[in-house]
Amino acid sequence: VTIIPRSIWENLKFITLKHKSKNLFGFGSGSLSGFLAKVKFTFLDESSVSPVIELMAYLIDDDSIPLLIGLEDFTSKAVITINQIANESNLRF
C-alpha cells in the first residue's frame, strides 16, 4: 500500500475514492488516519523520467510518517534490479 503524508498531497490533484478517513494499523507503534485516493506520479533523476504511474494510495491526515511507495502496485508496472555488492539499482518500465 502506498502512503502519502499531508504535506505532499495537500497541493496535488487526485481523485478521492473514499471520502471518509479510516484508521490504518501496522505502521510503527501507533495508527494512522487517512482516506483512499487514485494518484498519478513519475520518478525522475538527473537523466530520465519514468512513464506516468497510476495507483491507489492512502492520503494521510498529517505528516507523522514519510512517503511510502507500495511495492505491490509499483512492481506490476516496473522491474526493479538491486545489486547491493556493486551499490547499484535501477528501474525498467
C-alpha positions in Angstrom: 0.0 0.0 0.0 1.2 3.5 -0.8 1.1 6.1 2.0 1.3 9.8 1.2 1.7 12.4 4.0 -0.4 15.5 4.0 2.5 17.9 3.2 2.9 16.1 -0.1 -0.7 15.6 -1.2 -2.3 18.8 0.0 -1.3 20.8 -3.1 -1.8 18.0 -5.6 -4.8 16.9 -7.7 -6.2 13.5 -7.0 -9.4 11.5 -7.3 -10.9 10.6 -3.9 -12.2 7.1 -3.8 -13.3 7.0 -0.1 -14.3 10.4 1.4 -14.2 9.3 5.0 -10.9 8.9 6.8 -10.2 5.5 8.3 -7.7 4.3 10.9 -4.8 2.3 9.4 -2.7 0.0 11.5 0.6 -1.7 11.1 2.8 1.3 10.8 5.1 1.6 13.8 3.6 1.6 17.3 0.5 3.8 16.6 -2.1 4.2 14.0 -2.6 6.5 11.0 -5.7 8.1 9.7 -6.3 8.8 6.0 -8.5 8.3 3.0 -8.1 6.3 -0.2 -7.5 8.1 -3.5 -6.2 7.4 -7.0 -2.9 9.3 -7.7 -0.6 9.6 -10.7 3.2 10.3 -10.3 6.5 9.9 -12.1 10.0 9.1 -10.9 12.9 11.2 -12.1 16.6 11.5 -11.8 19.4 13.6 -13.4 19.0 11.8 -16.8 15.5 10.4 -17.2 11.8 10.5 -16.2 9.6 7.4 -15.8 6.2 7.0 -17.5 3.2 8.2 -15.5 2.3 5.6 -12.9 -1.3 5.5 -11.6 -2.1 3.7 -8.3 -4.3 3.8 -5.2 -2.8 5.4 -2.1 -3.9 6.4 1.4 -3.6 10.1 1.8 -2.7 10.6 5.5 -4.2 13.3 7.6 -0.9 14.5 9.0 2.9 14.2 8.5 3.6 11.5 11.1 5.0 9.1 8.5 7.2 9.6 5.4 6.2 8.8 1.9 5.9 5.0 1.5 5.6 3.6 -2.0 3.8 0.3 -2.0 5.7 -2.4 -3.9 2.7 -4.4 -5.0 1.2 -1.6 -7.1 4.6 -0.5 -8.3 6.1 -3.8 -9.3 3.2 -4.6 -11.6 4.5 -1.6 -13.7 8.3 -1.8 -13.5 11.2 -4.2 -13.0 13.4 -3.3 -10.0 17.0 -4.5 -10.1 19.2 -4.1 -6.9 22.8 -5.1 -6.8 24.0 -4.4 -3.2 27.5 -5.7 -3.8 28.0 -3.1 -6.6 25.9 -0.5 -4.8 23.7 -0.2 -7.9 20.0 -0.2 -8.6 17.7 0.6 -11.5 14.1 0.7 -12.6 13.0 -0.5 -16.0 9.5 0.3 -17.4 
